[in-house]
Amino acid sequence: MSGTEVVVYANGELLAAAAAARLVTRLVDLQTAKGSASLVLTGGGTGIAVLEQLRRSPARDAVDWSRLDLYWGDERFVPADDDERNEKQAREALLDHVPVDPKRVHAMAASDGEFGDDVDAAAAAYARVLADNARPEDHGDVPSFDICLLGLGGEGHTASVFPESPAVYETERSVVAVRNCPKPPPTRVSLTLPAIRQSHDVWLMTTGEAKADAVALALSGAGEVQVPVAGARGRRRTLWLLDRTAAGKLSKVYLPPTA
Ligand SMILES: O=C(O)[C@H](O)[C@@H](O)[C@H](O)[C@H](O)COP(=O)(O)O
């Protein structure tokens, strides 16, 4: 049974810097223990801010970037050079500045890629990428990601899994196409909650008062259909990294003791 932990930071910038520091430490520990590590990246302002802080970190290159397997939790189904692409934002923020192994960077297809505008084919192809990278000890078609980074929306979405959406009801497939997404761009590819739950660690990172209700609902036992982020749990650990405003509606038990 995984443990849920909540850490609250004074502001969003401190959250991003601290999350980047946590990532360096955790990735180095994993690589020391087992020779490699796997990390699922997220889109969104907080997720990209963490990558930017990681690029600027003096400890950045303690990570052996050549032994890191990189995936995405979701992707906007737009052309590869579209600024809305999570992959493009991640490359500009970090990946183009560190010596990752291109064979170990597993991006989701773009709408001008090999599948054209067929978002279902793009989703199915990514499911095959996950299956190809799963090992026997993963007991299925999805790797047991070491760390899955996720953001969340004010109505409780995570990745591109939205409340009451077809994606949130998916129990079999690991990756699905998302259409008419409430958050633009409207067409996306996303891991499903069962795939996210393959992760050893899930880190939920968010800031801002607009997220406070979703955070409080998810941490007070809300169901995943209405609050999908409530279903984003790690097998070993579920870590919530929040700024004070996003934590503003949590019961005192989660908040740091007042100084
Ligand atoms: O591709 C996406 O849009 C993200 O994966 C999405 O799930 C994001 O993480 C949240 O919407 C939070 O975004 P913000 O951090 O910008 O609020």
The ligand as a MOL file (V3000), in Angstrom:
LIG
                    3D

  0  0  0     0  0            999 V3000
M  V30 BEGIN CTAB
M  V30 COUNTS 17 16 0 0 0
M  V30 BEGIN ATOM
M  V30 1 O -0.5600 18.7040 -21.0030 0
M  V30 2 C -1.0850 19.2300 -20.0260 0
M  V30 3 O -1.8110 20.2220 -20.0850 0
M  V30 4 C -0.7470 18.7030 -18.6630 0
M  V30 5 O -0.2690 17.4790 -18.6400 0
M  V30 6 C -1.8320 18.9580 -17.6650 0
M  V30 7 O -2.2740 17.8070 -16.9760 0
M  V30 8 C -1.2330 19.9410 -16.6890 0
M  V30 9 O -0.2020 19.2970 -15.9340 0
M  V30 10 C -2.2680 20.4980 -15.7550 0
M  V30 11 O -3.3080 21.0450 -16.5270 0
M  V30 12 C -1.6500 21.5730 -14.8540 0
M  V30 13 O -1.1600 22.6050 -15.6500 0
M  V30 14 P -0.5970 23.9420 -14.9310 0
M  V30 15 O 0.5790 23.4720 -14.0850 0
M  V30 16 O -0.1760 24.8380 -16.0590 0
M  V30 17 O -1.7050 24.4820 -14.0950 0
M  V30 END ATOM
M  V30 BEGIN BOND
M  V30 1 2 1 2
M  V30 2 1 2 3
M  V30 3 1 2 4
M  V30 4 1 4 5
M  V30 5 1 4 6
M  V30 6 1 6 7
M  V30 7 1 6 8
M  V30 8 1 8 9
M  V30 9 1 8 10
M  V30 10 1 10 11
M  V30 11 1 10 12
M  V30 12 1 12 13
M  V30 13 1 13 14
M  V30 14 2 14 15
M  V30 15 1 14 16
M  V30 16 1 14 17
M  V30 END BOND
M  V30 END CTAB
M  END
